[in-house]
Amino acid sequence: MLKVNYFHICDSAIFDQATGKLSIIGIFSNFNASGFPAMHPIMSIVVGLENKNPGLYNLELEFLDEKDSILKIPAKVQIGPDGRGVWVHTHSAYQIPRELTQKVKLSYEGKTIYETYLTVNNK
């Protein structure tokens, strides 16, 4: 079973494959918009995963409001011989229809393995 060691939504993230170094800049769980619909220009999602079985794993990241899915992002993460893997995804022009708190869910084989929330306020 995949285990999530960390999950961050941030302004920017860089994972250097050669050194294994991860740089995460500007972690957030909420942001403000002056009007709606709004657009968040760029954000990165960073997930550290662990599994005793090395290999390539298919995941799905989903942003949901109280009614439906807003955004689905398919993902592949490589778990190395050390049993660990990192997935970094950068998303541009994220559209937000209104002030809301969204559920953010990471799934593997149709089962939720991690969930958190992202709040957008009208300020």
Backbone as a printed PyTorch tensor [residue, N CA C, xyz], in Angstrom:
tensor([[[  0.8430,  -1.1890,   0.0000],
         [  0.0000,   0.0000,   0.0000],
         [  0.8830,   1.2450,   0.0000]],

        [[  0.5010,   2.2140,  -0.7950],
         [  1.2270,   3.4800,  -0.8300],
         [  0.9360,   4.2790,   0.4290]],

        [[  1.9890,   4.8360,   0.9990],
         [  1.8660,   5.6860,   2.1800],
         [  2.3090,   7.0930,   1.7870]],

        [[  1.5030,   8.1040,   2.1560],
         [  1.8580,   9.4940,   1.8980],
         [  2.6540,  10.0070,   3.0940]],

        [[  3.9050,  10.3730,   2.8520],
         [  4.7540,  10.9330,   3.9140],
         [  4.5670,  12.4390,   4.0490]],

        [[  4.3310,  13.1170,   2.9380],
         [  4.0340,  14.5480,   2.9650],
         [  3.2690,  14.9270,   1.7110]],

        [[  2.4840,  15.9950,   1.8370],
         [  1.6580,  16.5190,   0.7500],
         [  1.5930,  18.0250,   0.9410]],

        [[  2.0570,  18.7850,  -0.0590],
         [  2.0510,  20.2440,   0.0530],
         [  1.5120,  20.8660,  -1.2280]],

        [[  0.7260,  21.9180,  -1.0450],
         [  0.3460,  22.8010,  -2.1420],
         [  1.1700,  24.0580,  -1.9120]],

        [[  1.8740,  24.5170,  -2.9430],
         [  2.8130,  25.6130,  -2.7470],
         [  2.9260,  26.4740,  -4.0060]],

        [[  3.6490,  27.5740,  -3.8600],
         [  3.8770,  28.4620,  -4.9970],
         [  4.7970,  27.8300,  -6.0290]],

        [[  5.8290,  27.1240,  -5.5600],
         [  6.8100,  26.5580,  -6.4770],
         [  7.5330,  25.3930,  -5.8070]],

        [[  7.9230,  24.4250,  -6.6240],
         [  8.6940,  23.2860,  -6.1160],
         [  9.6590,  22.8150,  -7.1930]],

        [[ 10.8380,  22.4360,  -6.7590],
         [ 11.8630,  21.9360,  -7.6650],
         [ 12.4070,  20.6410,  -7.0780]],

        [[ 12.3720,  19.5850,  -7.8800],
         [ 12.9660,  18.3130,  -7.4620],
         [ 14.1130,  18.0030,  -8.4080]],

        [[ 15.3010,  17.9510,  -7.8800],
         [ 16.5030,  17.6600,  -8.6710],
         [ 16.7170,  16.1500,  -8.6750]],

        [[ 16.4570,  15.5310,  -9.8110],
         [ 16.5920,  14.0720,  -9.9340],
         [ 18.0140,  13.5970,  -9.6340]],

        [[ 19.0090,  14.3760, -10.0390],
         [ 20.4100,  13.9650,  -9.8690],
         [ 20.8270,  13.8940,  -8.4070]],

        [[ 20.4010,  14.8830,  -7.6180],
         [ 20.8210,  14.9370,  -6.2160],
         [ 19.7550,  14.4370,  -5.2490]],

        [[ 18.5030,  14.3730,  -5.7090],
         [ 17.4040,  13.9850,  -4.8380],
         [ 16.9470,  15.1070,  -3.9260]],

        [[ 17.4520,  16.3210,  -4.1690],
         [ 17.0700,  17.4650,  -3.3410],
         [ 15.7430,  18.0360,  -3.8010]],

        [[ 14.9160,  18.3820,  -2.8160],
         [ 13.6000,  18.9570,  -3.0620],
         [ 13.5460,  20.3390,  -2.4350]],

        [[ 13.1660,  21.3380,  -3.2200],
         [ 12.9890,  22.7050,  -2.7190],
         [ 11.5220,  23.0660,  -2.8470]],

        [[ 10.9070,  23.4440,  -1.7320],
         [  9.4880,  23.8180,  -1.6930],
         [  9.4020,  25.2650,  -1.2420]],

        [[  8.7090,  26.0910,  -2.0360],
         [  8.6160,  27.5140,  -1.7490],
         [  7.1540,  27.9150,  -1.6020]],

        [[  6.8260,  28.5440,  -0.4830],
         [  5.5070,  29.1450,  -0.2870],
         [  4.3640,  28.1670,  -0.0980]],

        [[  4.4360,  27.3000,   0.9060],
         [  3.3530,  26.3520,   1.1990],
         [  2.1100,  27.1290,   1.6450]],

        [[  0.9410,  26.7450,   1.1230],
         [ -0.3100,  27.3930,   1.5380],
         [ -1.4590,  26.3970,   1.5620]],

        [[ -2.4920,  26.7480,   2.3400],
         [ -3.7240,  25.9660,   2.3560],
         [ -4.9350,  26.8570,   2.0930]],

        [[ -4.6820,  28.1610,   1.9750],
         [ -5.7440,  29.0720,   1.5710],
         [ -5.1290,  30.2660,   0.8510]],

        [[ -5.9460,  30.9310,   0.0500],
         [ -5.5190,  32.1670,  -0.5930],
         [ -6.7380,  33.0470,  -0.8210]],

        [[ -6.4670,  34.2980,  -1.1090],
         [ -7.5240,  35.2870,  -1.2760],
         [ -7.6620,  35.6810,  -2.7400]],

        [[ -8.8960,  35.9850,  -3.1230],
         [ -9.1810,  36.4980,  -4.4580],
         [-10.0310,  37.7530,  -4.2860]],

        [[ -9.8050,  38.7410,  -5.1270],
         [-10.5330,  40.0030,  -5.0020],
         [-11.8860,  39.9660,  -5.7000]],

        [[-12.1280,  38.9640,  -6.5100],
         [-13.4020,  38.8110,  -7.1990],
         [-13.4740,  37.4460,  -7.8500]],

        [[-14.6730,  37.0990,  -8.2780],
         [-14.8880,  35.7730,  -8.8790],
         [-15.6310,  35.9040, -10.1890]],

        [[-15.4090,  35.0170, -11.1610],
         [-14.4480,  33.9230, -11.0700],
         [-13.0230,  34.4600, -10.9620]],

        [[-12.1560,  33.6700, -10.3520],
         [-10.7690,  34.0690, -10.1300],
         [ -9.8460,  33.0400, -10.7860]],

        [[ -8.5860,  33.4320, -10.9100],
         [ -7.6060,  32.5290, -11.4790],
         [ -6.3360,  32.6240, -10.6480]],

        [[ -5.8820,  31.4820, -10.1510],
         [ -4.6040,  31.4260,  -9.4470],
         [ -3.5580,  31.1090, -10.5170]],

        [[ -2.5660,  31.9920, -10.7080],
         [ -1.6840,  31.8550, -11.8750],
         [ -0.8600,  30.5720, -11.9160]],

        [[ -0.3120,  30.1590, -10.7880],
         [  0.5210,  28.9490, -10.8080],
         [  0.6370,  28.3800,  -9.3910]],

        [[  0.5840,  27.0690,  -9.2990],
         [  0.7930,  26.3970,  -8.0160],
         [  1.4100,  25.0380,  -8.2940]],

        [[  2.1140,  24.5490,  -7.3010],
         [  2.7200,  23.2180,  -7.3970],
         [  2.1600,  22.3270,  -6.2970]],

        [[  2.0250,  21.0700,  -6.6190],
         [  1.6260,  20.0520,  -5.6500],
         [  2.8190,  19.1220,  -5.5000]],

        [[  3.2100,  18.8730,  -4.2570],
         [  4.3790,  18.0400,  -3.9650],
         [  3.9370,  16.9120,  -3.0390]],

        [[  4.2210,  15.6890,  -3.4440],
         [  3.8180,  14.5280,  -2.6530],
         [  5.0170,  13.5970,  -2.4900]],

        [[  5.3050,  13.2390,  -1.2560],
         [  6.3200,  12.2350,  -0.9490],
         [  5.6220,  10.9450,  -0.5820]],

        [[  5.9710,   9.8800,  -1.2770],
         [  5.2960,   8.5970,  -1.0850],
         [  6.2890,   7.5090,  -0.7070]],

        [[  5.7490,   6.4530,  -0.1310],
         [  6.5700,   5.3330,   0.3100],
         [  5.8140,   4.0340,   0.0540]],

        [[  6.5510,   3.0050,  -0.3360],
         [  5.9970,   1.6730,  -0.5110],
         [  7.1540,   0.6840,  -0.4830]],

        [[  6.9540,  -0.4720,   0.1000],
         [  8.0390,  -1.4520,   0.1770],
         [  8.3290,  -2.0930,  -1.1800]],

        [[  7.4100,  -1.9250,  -2.1490],
         [  7.5900,  -2.5030,  -3.4740],
         [  7.9430,  -1.4150,  -4.4820]],

        [[  9.1820,  -1.3740,  -4.9620],
         [  9.5640,  -0.3940,  -5.9780],
         [  8.7440,  -0.5860,  -7.2550]],

        [[  8.5690,   0.4940,  -7.9960],
         [  7.8550,   0.4000,  -9.2640],
         [  7.1570,   1.6930,  -9.5990]],

        [[  6.4270,   1.6840, -10.7090],
         [  5.6830,   2.8420, -11.1830],
         [  4.2290,   2.7080, -10.7360]],

        [[  3.7120,   3.7420, -10.0970],
         [  2.3600,   3.7410,  -9.5590],
         [  1.5370,   4.8460, -10.2050]],

        [[  0.2950,   4.5130, -10.5720],
         [ -0.6390,   5.4740, -11.1530],
         [ -1.5340,   6.0390, -10.0520]],

        [[ -1.5580,   7.3570,  -9.9700],
         [ -2.3590,   8.0570,  -8.9700],
         [ -3.3120,   9.0030,  -9.6700]],

        [[ -4.2610,   9.5410,  -8.8970],
         [ -5.1230,  10.6100,  -9.3990],
         [ -5.3010,  11.6430,  -8.3010]],

        [[ -5.0430,  12.8940,  -8.6510],
         [ -5.2660,  14.0190,  -7.7500],
         [ -6.5360,  14.7120,  -8.2090]],

        [[ -7.4170,  14.9950,  -7.2590],
         [ -8.7040,  15.5910,  -7.6150],
         [ -9.0440,  16.7390,  -6.6670]],

        [[ -9.5000,  17.8410,  -7.2420],
         [-10.0230,  18.9790,  -6.4950],
         [-11.5370,  18.9420,  -6.6360]],

        [[-12.2460,  18.9950,  -5.4960],
         [-13.7050,  18.8820,  -5.5180],
         [-14.3520,  20.0190,  -4.7400]],

        [[-15.5180,  20.4780,  -5.2130],
         [-16.3330,  21.3710,  -4.4000],
         [-17.4060,  20.5070,  -3.7380]],

        [[-18.4270,  21.1260,  -3.1460],
         [-19.4340,  20.3450,  -2.4320],
         [-20.3270,  19.5230,  -3.3670]],

        [[-20.2800,  19.8110,  -4.6730],
         [-21.1530,  19.1190,  -5.6220],
         [-20.4300,  18.1680,  -6.5630]],

        [[-19.2400,  18.5640,  -7.0220],
         [-18.6370,  17.8270,  -8.1270],
         [-17.1280,  18.0290,  -8.1730]],

        [[-16.5110,  17.3160,  -9.0730],
         [-15.0790,  17.4510,  -9.3180],
         [-14.8100,  18.7400, -10.0950]],

        [[-13.7940,  19.4880,  -9.6600],
         [-13.4000,  20.7200, -10.3380],
         [-12.2330,  20.4400, -11.2830]],

        [[-11.3130,  19.5990, -10.8320],
         [-10.1070,  19.3180, -11.6020],
         [ -9.5920,  17.9310, -11.2330]],

        [[ -9.2320,  17.1380, -12.2460],
         [ -8.6040,  15.8340, -12.0310],
         [ -7.2630,  15.8310, -12.7420]],

        [[ -6.2490,  15.3560, -12.0360],
         [ -4.9010,  15.3040, -12.5880],
         [ -4.3750,  13.8740, -12.4400]],

        [[ -4.1870,  13.1590, -13.5550],
         [ -3.5680,  11.8340, -13.4540],
         [ -2.0760,  11.9940, -13.1600]],

        [[ -1.5250,  11.0560, -12.4210],
         [ -0.1160,  11.1530, -12.0310],
         [  0.5270,   9.7770, -12.0560]],

        [[  1.8270,   9.7810, -12.3140],
         [  2.6370,   8.5740, -12.2020],
         [  3.7880,   8.9030, -11.2720]],

        [[  4.0330,   8.0240, -10.3120],
         [  5.1550,   8.2290,  -9.4050],
         [  6.0080,   6.9690,  -9.3890]],

        [[  7.3040,   7.1650,  -9.4400],
         [  8.2570,   6.0600,  -9.4020],
         [  8.7250,   5.8650,  -7.9650]],

        [[  8.4710,   4.7030,  -7.4140],
         [  8.9950,   4.3410,  -6.1050],
         [ 10.3110,   3.6060,  -6.3520]],

        [[ 11.3790,   4.1420,  -5.8100],
         [ 12.7120,   3.6030,  -6.0570],
         [ 13.0610,   2.4160,  -5.1810]],

        [[ 14.2640,   1.9020,  -5.3350],
         [ 14.7270,   0.7600,  -4.5420],
         [ 14.7530,   1.0470,  -3.0390]],

        [[ 14.8490,   2.3320,  -2.6780],
         [ 14.8180,   2.7030,  -1.2550],
         [ 13.4020,   2.7630,  -0.6930]],

        [[ 12.3880,   2.4800,  -1.5530],
         [ 10.9980,   2.4670,  -1.1020],
         [ 10.3400,   3.8330,  -1.0770]],

        [[ 10.9880,   4.8430,  -1.6920],
         [ 10.4420,   6.1980,  -1.6500],
         [ 10.3390,   6.7950,  -3.0490]],

        [[  9.3970,   7.7340,  -3.1730],
         [  9.2200,   8.4470,  -4.4300],
         [  8.6640,   9.8300,  -4.1750]],

        [[  8.9220,  10.7300,  -5.1080],
         [  8.4270,  12.0980,  -5.0180],
         [  7.7080,  12.4310,  -6.3180]],

        [[  6.5240,  13.0310,  -6.1940],
         [  5.7840,  13.5190,  -7.3510],
         [  5.6150,  15.0210,  -7.2070]],

        [[  6.0300,  15.7650,  -8.2190],
         [  5.8700,  17.2170,  -8.2490],
         [  5.0720,  17.5600,  -9.4990]],

        [[  3.9780,  18.2770,  -9.3180],
         [  3.1530,  18.7130, -10.4410],
         [  2.9530,  20.2190, -10.3460]],

        [[  3.1990,  20.9220, -11.4350],
         [  2.9550,  22.3570, -11.4790],
         [  1.7480,  22.6020, -12.3610]],

        [[  0.8010,  23.3780, -11.8210],
         [ -0.4480,  23.6480, -12.5320],
         [ -0.5770,  25.1460, -12.7680]],

        [[ -0.7960,  25.5310, -14.0060],
         [ -0.9460,  26.9390, -14.3720],
         [ -2.4180,  27.2830, -14.5840]],

        [[ -2.7590,  28.5340, -14.2800],
         [ -4.0860,  29.0910, -14.5470],
         [ -5.2090,  28.2470, -13.9280]],

        [[ -5.1450,  28.0780, -12.6140],
         [ -6.1760,  27.3300, -11.8990],
         [ -7.4060,  28.2140, -11.7190]],

        [[ -8.5180,  27.8040, -12.3060],
         [ -9.7500,  28.5830, -12.2960],
         [-10.5790,  28.2890, -11.0350]],

        [[-11.0260,  29.3520, -10.3650],
         [-11.8450,  29.2190,  -9.1630],
         [-13.1640,  29.9450,  -9.4110]],

        [[-14.2900,  29.2410,  -9.3830],
         [-15.5650,  29.8590,  -9.7490],
         [-16.1420,  30.8160,  -8.6950]],

        [[-15.8490,  30.5490,  -7.4120],
         [-16.4540,  31.3430,  -6.3290],
         [-15.6850,  31.0970,  -5.0360]],

        [[-16.0410,  31.8410,  -4.0020],
         [-15.4560,  31.6260,  -2.6820],
         [-15.8830,  30.2390,  -2.2040]],

        [[-14.9110,  29.4270,  -1.8120],
         [-15.2460,  28.0710,  -1.3830],
         [-14.0630,  27.3900,  -0.7210]],

        [[-14.3670,  26.2840,  -0.0620],
         [-13.3400,  25.3820,   0.4510],
         [-13.4350,  24.1050,  -0.3710]],

        [[-12.3440,  23.7510,  -1.0070],
         [-12.3020,  22.5730,  -1.8640],
         [-11.6230,  21.4180,  -1.1440]],

        [[-12.1460,  20.2410,  -1.3620],
         [-11.4570,  19.0410,  -0.8970],
         [-10.4220,  18.6830,  -1.9560]],

        [[ -9.2310,  18.3270,  -1.5230],
         [ -8.1730,  17.8780,  -2.4180],
         [ -7.8760,  16.4350,  -2.0320]],

        [[ -8.0420,  15.5420,  -2.9970],
         [ -7.9840,  14.1160,  -2.7060],
         [ -6.9710,  13.4340,  -3.6140]],

        [[ -6.1140,  12.6080,  -3.0250],
         [ -5.1660,  11.7980,  -3.7730],
         [ -5.6170,  10.3410,  -3.6870]],

        [[ -5.7540,   9.7050,  -4.8520],
         [ -6.2630,   8.3300,  -4.8910],
         [ -5.2970,   7.3930,  -5.5980]],

        [[ -5.3210,   6.1520,  -5.1540],
         [ -4.5620,   5.0690,  -5.7830],
         [ -5.4990,   3.8670,  -5.8920]],

        [[ -5.6280,   3.3410,  -7.1010],
         [ -6.5140,   2.2010,  -7.3760],
         [ -7.9300,   2.4560,  -6.8670]],

        [[ -8.4050,   3.6870,  -7.0720],
         [ -9.7740,   4.0390,  -6.7080],
         [-10.0080,   4.2940,  -5.2290]],

        [[ -8.9630,   4.2010,  -4.4060],
         [ -9.1040,   4.4260,  -2.9650],
         [ -8.3620,   5.6940,  -2.5750]],

        [[ -8.9890,   6.5010,  -1.7310],
         [ -8.3580,   7.7260,  -1.2470],
         [ -7.2360,   7.3650,  -0.2880]],

        [[ -6.0220,   7.8820,  -0.5750],
         [ -4.8850,   7.6310,   0.3120],
         [ -4.4850,   8.8940,   1.0770]],

        [[ -5.0310,  10.0440,   0.6560],
         [ -4.7510,  11.2910,   1.3670],
         [ -5.7840,  12.3200,   0.9490]],

        [[ -6.2080,  13.1500,   1.9210],
         [ -7.0620,  14.2770,   1.5740],
         [ -6.7710,  15.4600,   2.4790]],

        [[ -6.9650,  16.6280,   1.9020],
         [ -6.7610,  17.8930,   2.6020],
         [ -7.7400,  18.9010,   2.0260]],

        [[ -7.6390,  20.1580,   2.4250],
         [ -8.5660,  21.1820,   1.9420],
         [ -7.8010,  22.4240,   1.4920]],

        [[ -8.3550,  23.1030,   0.4980],
         [ -7.8340,  24.3650,  -0.0100],
         [ -8.9790,  25.3710,   0.0420]],

        [[ -8.7890,  26.4510,   0.7850],
         [ -9.8350,  27.4650,   0.9570],
         [ -9.5050,  28.7060,   0.1400]],

        [[-10.5130,  29.2050,  -0.5640],
         [-10.3850,  30.4400,  -1.3360],
         [-11.3570,  31.4490,  -0.7470]],

        [[-10.8140,  32.5750,  -0.2670],
         [-11.6270,  33.6250,   0.3580],
         [-11.7670,  34.8170,  -0.5620]],

        [[-12.8750,  35.5420,  -0.4090],
         [-13.0970,  36.7770,  -1.1520],
         [-12.6290,  37.9370,  -0.2880]],

        [[-11.4530,  38.4780,  -0.5990],
         [-10.8770,  39.5860,   0.1920],
         [-10.4190,  40.6810,  -0.7070]]])
